[in-house]
């Protein structure tokens, strides 16, 4: 059983995976390879002059994998909260994965969230009609299920969704550790 499963490896999902894996949490990312970032050209991402969406996604995965995050390409077809004790995810290939917590980082896709009964609300971004309702930390209406990035209603800009993925990871880590989690590296 993984400690955390993230559904989606776009900027929000990969950023959450980076923070979680770097903190030593067993992190599995299940990605369907449908991120809208694959079509992006980005010139407004702080700290980066310009970058293609595919390159940004590749670098994000590499950063998270460096700390032990595992990535698999599958489409999640079902999710069971097991009475609030853990979360089981099933994929279209028939595989099952279990985790203590799950993060939805599914971009504009909310069908699975609707199917499992998460509370949804109207989106505010152009072309994003529905998002997952969360509290300020990223918690959804079901225990152990979190949401980050565009799926949780933040702006579709990669810098913002990446930051939201990191924020949700910090909230999960703080809850798991029983104290506020902070990760600051310093120059040597």
N, C-alpha and C positions, 0 to 999 in steps of 0.2 A: 504494500500500500504506500503510495506517495503521500507526502504531507500536503502538498498543494498540486492541483491540476489546473492549468490555465487553458481555456478554450480560445484559441486565436493567437497567432504570432505576429500580428502587426505591431505598430509602435507601442500601444498600450500593453499588449500581452507580453512582448519581449522585454519591455522595460520592467514590468512586474516580475518576470522570470529572473532578470538580472539581479534585482534587489533580493528576492527570496533565495536564490541559489547562492549568492555571495554571503548571505547570512547563515548558510549551512543547511537550509531546508531542502529536503528532497523535492525537486520541482520537475513536473512533467508538463510539456506544452503539446497539446493536440491541435493541429492546424490543418484546415482544409485547403490551404493554398489559394484563397480567393480574396486576399486583402486588396482593398481599393488603392492602397499605397503602391501596389505593383505598377500602376499607371501614372504615378506622380513624378513631376519634376519639381524639386524643392529648392527655393532660394530664400526662405524665411525661417529656417531652423537655426536658432541661436548656436553659435560656435562652429557652424558649417557654412562655407561659402556657397556652395550649391552641390546637390547630389541627386541622383536618380532614386526613385522610390525603391526599385529592386536592390540597389546598393545599400540604401539605408536599412532595409529589411535584413540583408545578408550580414551587415556589420552588427546589428542588434542581436541577431541569433548567435553570432560568434562570441559576442561579449557575454551573453548569458551562459552559453555552453562552456566557456572558459572556467566558470565557477561550478559547473556540474549540472546545469539544467539539461534535460533530455527533450528532444523534439521528435515528434512523429507526425507523419502526414496521413491523416484520417479525417473523416467527417463524423462528428458526434451525432448520434441518432436518438439517444434517450438518456435520461438522467433520473436517478432515484435517490432521494435524501435519506433513505433507510431510517426513518423515524427521528432524524436529527442527530444520529450517532456518527455517521460518515456519509459520503456521497459516492455512488457508483455511476460510472459513465459507460455507456455502450456505444460502439461505433458501428458504422454501416458494414464493416467487414466481419462483425460478430464478436469482436474482442471486448472485454470488460476491463475497466480500470477503477480502482477505489482510492479515495483520498479523504483526508480530514477536512479540507476546504477546497472549493472550486471558485475560480474567477472567470466570469464571462468577459471576454475581450473580443467580441464577435463583430465589432464595427457596426455597420448598418443592419446586420442580421439579428432579428429578435424572434424568429419563428420558434426556435427551441425554448427560449425563455417563456414564450406564451404557452407552448405545449405543456410545460411542466408546472404552469400556474404561478409564475412570478408576476408580481404586480408590475404593470406597464403604465406609461403615461405618454402624452403627446410630446414629440420632439420639437425643438425650437430651431434647429438648423435647416437650411433649405434642403429639400429632398430626403430628410430623415424624419419620417412620419411618426415612428414609435420608438421609445427607448425604455430601458429597464429602470423602474423607480428604485432609488437608493437613498440611504441617509447620507449625511455629509462625509462618512468614511468609506462608502462603497458597499455597505451591507444591503442586501436585497430583502424581500419579504419572507424568504425562507432561510432557516439557520444554515450556516456553513457555506452559503452561496453569496458571492460578492460579484460586483460588476465594475468595469473600468473602461475609460475611453468613450468613444462615440456611442457604444452600446448603453452606457450609463448617462448619456445626454450631454457630454462635453463636446466642444467644438471639434470638427473633423481635422483640424490642422495637426500635423504630426507632432509638433513640439508640445501641443496641449495634451493630446492623447497619451504621448509618452510620459509626460509629467503626471497625468492622472493614474496611469498604470503604476508608476513608482509610489505615488501617494497611497493607493490601495494596498500595495505590498507593505509599506511602512505601517499602515493600520493593522494589517493581519499580523505582522511580526510583533507589534506592540501588544496586541491581544494575546498572542501565543506566549510571549515572554513575561507578561504581567507588568511591564513597564514600557515607557516610551522608547521606541527603537530609533537609534541614530547611527548613520554610517558615514563617517567622514574620513577620507584618505588624506594623508599629508605628504608633501614633498620630502624626500630623503636627502 
